[in-house]
């Protein structure tokens, strides 16, 4: 993995922070709307090992201008040793560490929390937490794993680690009112009253063919109002207006 998989400065990947984003290659899921085309190799997400020295150099170079490093993917917990090493490196520079994860590797997420190497966890809940729903959206039976990862919220609270849940939605694929209700109910039941963000999927960024249109802002607000029946902090993210509380 080389510097082409690094965004030196981002203002949108952690609200309130200027961050460097590091994309670690490899993922157990095969979501058709995956937007990280640069990580795809012959139709599969590559597991090319991270170039530790190059990433450290990039983080050190940008460290005067940022307050945090966010590790994404792919699925950053797939390259767990590299993730732990780089998170420790960032902390030694006085930077916060965030991770964006699909929740597949519960034990690894727990280890990172217990090692005090993470300050913010953003977790995708891609579908209602049922076997068939997850198979349809992600290509793998991951509903139980994601449920277990949601259960780590109490451990995050004990360690003062930020925690938010996200669902990316596309018309006629994922994000119907019924699906959003099921997801919000499960989040409240398993994790509690955590922040929930409904993200506008952008069809032209998808790995495979998706519905041609994106949800409008008004449609996302309607979905967020459904989730608000169960969660107090619900937000939407759109290409046009960024993040908004509903």
N, C-alpha and C positions, 0 to 999 in steps of 0.2 A: 504494500500500500504506500503510495507516494503522496506528495503535497497536493496533487490534483484533487484529493479527497479531503481537503481542509478549506474551510472558509475562515480567513484570518480575522474578520470583524463582522459580527452580526448583531443587530439590535432587536431581532424578532424571535430569537430562540429561547429567551428567558426574560420574561417581563421585568423591566427595570434594570437590566444589566447589559453591558456591552460584553460580548463573549467571542471566543474562538470556538468554532465547531469542527470536531474531528469525526469523520465517518469511518467506522471500522467495518470492513467487508465481511460478508457471510451472513446468512439468515436461514433459520429453519422453516420459515413460512414462504409462501408463493402467492402473495396477494396480487391480483391482476392490476390494481390501481397503484402499485408501488411507483413512486415518483423519482427514485434515485437511479435513473438510467445509467449513470456513469459507473455504477457498481455491477451492472449486468455484463455477463460474459457468456456468449453463445446461448443466451436464453436462461442462464442460471446465475444466481448470485454467487460471485466468486468468494473463496475463502483465502485469498492471497494474504499472507501474514503482514501485519503492520510493520512499517519501517520506524522502529522506536526512536532511533537517533534523529531522523528527519522531523518526526512529529515534535520531539522535545525541542529541537532547534526553532521550529515555527512558534511553539507556545512561548518560548523564552523571548523571541523577537517581538511578539505582540503583547507580552505581559505588561508593559507600561501603559497600554491603552485599553486594557480589558479588566474586568473584575472576576471573570469566571471562564471555565472551559466546559463545553457541553459535548458529550460523547454520544454519537448517534450511529446510524447504519443505513442499510443492513440492520443487524441486531448486535449492538456493541458487546453484549454479554457472551456472544459466541467466542470472541477472542478475549477470554477472561483474564489470562495472565497479563496480556498487554494492557488491558483496561485498568487493572489494579496498579500496575507499574506507572502508567501515565497519570492516573488520578493522584497517586502519592507524589509524583513529580510536580503536578500543578499545585497541590496543597503546600509543598515546600516553598513554592514561589509566592505564597500568600493568596492564591486564587481559590475561589469556590469551584466545586465540581458538580455538574448536572449530568444526568443520563436520560436518554430517550429510549424506551424499551417497549417491546411487545408483550412483556410479562411471561415469556416462555420459560425462562431459567430462574425459577423461584429461589432455589437454594443459593445460586450465585448472587442474586440481588440481596438476599438476607446476609450473606457473608460480607458483602461490600458495606452494608449498613453497620454490621457489628464491628468492622474494621475502622469505622468512622472515616471512610474515604468518599462519601457522597453527601451533598448538601441539598440536592433537589432531584426528585424522581418524577418524570413525566411518562405515564404508562398508557399505551393504547388498549382500549377495549374495542375490538373491531366489529363485534356482533353480539347479539344476545348470548349469554353464557350457556349455550346448549351445544351438544356435539355436532348436530347437523348444520346448525347456523355457522359455526366456526369452520367446519369443513368447506362449506360453500364459499366463504369469504377469503379464508387464508390458505386453503388447501391442506390443512393439517387439523387433527383433533386436539385442539389446545385449550378448550373451554375450562377444563379442570385446572390446568396449570395457571391460566390467567386468574381464575378465581382464587387460587392459593396465593398468588402474588398480590392481589387486592387485599388479602388478609394481613399483609405486612404493614398496612397503614398504621396500626397501633404501635408497632415497633418504630416506625418513622416518627410518630408523635413523641414517643419517649426520648428519641434522640434529636428532636427539633429539626427534622429533615422535612423540607417542603415536598408536597405530594399532590399531583393533579392527574386527572384521567381525561383522555381525549378519544373521540370517535370521528373518523373521517367519513363523510356521507356523499353518496351519489344517487340521483333519482333512479328509481326502478332497479337499484342494485342493493344498496344498504342505506338505512336512515328513514324508513317509513315511520309514521307516528307510533305504530304498534311496537316496532323494534326499539325506538328510542325510549319508550316507556319501560320495556323489559330491561334494557340496559340500565336505566336510571334506578329502577327498583332493585336490581341486583347490586349495584354500587352501594346504595344506601344500606342494604341488608348485610353485605359482606364487609365493607370498609367503613361505612358511616357517612357523615355529611361532608364529603370532600369536594374540592373544586372540579367541575366537569365542563369540558370545552367541546363543542360540536364544530368541527372544521369543514369548510367548504372544499370538497374534492374538485380538482381541476382536470377535466377529461384529457386535455392535450398533454398533460404531464404524465399520464398513466403508462405503465409498461405494456398493457394489452388494451384492446378495444373496450371502451366503456361507453355508457350513455353519452350522447353528444352534448348535452347541456349540463351545467352545474346548478345546484340549488341556488335560488336567489337569496338575498339577505332577508327579505320578508319571510320566506319559507323557513330559513334557519331560525329566525326569531320564534316562529310558531312551534318548531320542534323544541327549542329551548324552553318555551313556556310549559310544554308537557313535562320536561325533565325537572322543572322548577317545582312540580308537585311533590318531588321527593328529595331534592337537593337545593340548598339555599344559594350557593354560588355557582351559577350556570352562565357560561359565556359562549359567544360565537366568534369564529374567525373567518373572515372573507378576504378575497383578493383585493376588493375595493376599499374596505374600511378597516382592515386589521382586526384586532381583538376588541370586543365590546361586551360589557356586562348586560345581562337581560333581567 
